[in-house]
């Protein structure tokens, strides 16, 4: 026995087993992950071994909530174009409603992935998802230090897309894109020279603004 709080981090894959659910009842906090709710997305993003199914994982989480009196902090890792679609988010929200976690931790890719097609979401995209899931949700990704940049071929359009919404300083754009200011300047310079982006000064701060087509 210990008087210290006990937290259990789990992928939730075996929570459909009653004995395991009962073993976790003594924990103060359980932190399961749930990156998908449809079978197709689950197979792509988690690549489970044979015998594991998203149906069993969801059933286990829902049954565990019925008997567990402690805190459940659910973590979701988002991957661009995989589990951030509208249909997957809607289904995920419905399943989360049944799981009833106390907190929902939203994350995205923050380390070099094993697959080249894996890409992170930008901060503004994560913020929209946070609002979608409601007051229990929070973003735990550290965009200013670890987020991976979009593929180079998409970089110019990504910068323009962000700047069309509102002007940003170099430091703000750096945090939003997950790139250093020096790296960003190499992409911004031709955009300014070609007349796609305008440089403005406000209260001694330089802002970049996309010109409308």
Secondary structure by P-SEA (a helix, b strand, c coil): ccccbbbbbccccccccaaaaaaaccccbbbbbbccccaaaaaaaccccccccaaaaaaaaaaaaacccbbbbbbbbbcccccccaaaaaaaaaaaaaacccbbbbbccccccccccbbbbcaaaaaaaaaaaccccccccccccccccccccaaaaaaaaaaaaccccaaaaaaaacccaaaaaaaaaaaaaaccbbbbbcccbbbbbbbcc
